[in-house]
Amino acid sequence: MTTAARSRGPATGERSARSSASRATGVLRGAGFGGPAAARALMAVANFTVGYTLEEQAALRPDGLGPADPDRLRGAVTAGDYPHLTATLPTLTSPDFAAHFEFGLEVLVAGLKALE
């Protein structure tokens, strides 16, 4: 560890967030994104991550003892009224949050690659 790094102390809190954002922006700039595009890409990934985290937390039961009951959504959707939702209910009501997040992130990354 360098003397400068020791004098700054451990990277925690706000400084850690700035350091991570700077590294991520550097990776994006190194991949060919200009300054504004790198900043927007960073914000898109950060906003997706925060939004997804909020959505995942909202899907928990109020008592915190696991995911909400997917039958509530299933019961609100009928094949006659919402055929497209009905066809996708197994995915919409799946508690596999990691798979949902990974798919969304893959879509976001693919879109960013298309902008390079």
Buried (B, 14 or more C-beta within 10 A) or exposed (E): EEEEEEEEEEEEEEEEEEEEBEEBBEEBBEEEBEEEBBBBBBEEBBEBBEEBEEEBEEBEEEEEEEEBEBEEEBEEBEEEEEEEBBEEBEEBBEBEBEEBBEEBBEEBEEEBEEEE
